Amino acid sequence: MMPLAMAETGRENTILRVGGKEETRRFLENLGFVTGSRVTVVSEINGNVIVSVKNSRVAISREMANKIMV
């Protein structure tokens, strides 16, 4: 298990756990980051990560990506 921020670009991963405060977890769940979902890191720019989740591309900060374990 590792944070999404450390995942290899272009490789599909499964979300195992979403950490952080309740407010943060709810925000990420609304974006589609729920346990069991498949995510792919599309690119990383200045520490921020663009990921493909549930047929959408979402940009999140490195801090948020560190709370998502794959």
N, C-alpha and C positions, 0 to 999 in steps of 0.2 A: 504494500500500500504506500502511495506517495501522493504529494499534493499535485493538483492539476497543473500548477505553474511549472513543474519539473517534467511534465509529460512530453514525449517526443512529438514533434510536429508531423501531422499527416497520419498518425496512428490512432485508431479508434480505441477508446477506453470506456469502461463501465464505472459509473459513480458508485462508490461503496459507502460513503458517508459525507454529510454536509455539516460542518462545524460552525462555531461562532455563536454570537448571541441570538436569541429568538428572533429579533427583528431582522438580523442579517440572513438567517436561515429562511425566513418567510420571503424576503426579497429575492433570494436565489431560487427558491422553489417557484415563484411567480415567473421567473425567466426560463424555467424548464429544467433547472438543476435539481433533480430529485433522485433518490437512491434507486439504482437499477437502470437509469437512463444511460444511453450511449452518447459519448461526446468525443469530438475530434478537435485537437488544436490545429487551427488553420494557419495562424502566424503569430509572431510575438514582435511587438514594436515598443521600444523604450520601456520594457518591463510589463507593459499591458499585453493582454492575451486576447486574441480573437478566436472564438470557438464555435463549432457547429454543434447545435443541440436541438433535437426535435425539428429538423429541417429548417432551422433558422440560424443566422450568424449573429453572435452576440459578442460585444467587446466588454471585457471586465478588467479591473485592475489586478495587478500582481497580488495585492493583499487579499482580494476576494478569491482569486484562483488558489491561494494557499489554504483556504478554508474548505476547499472541495477535494476530497480524497478519492483517488482512482486506483 
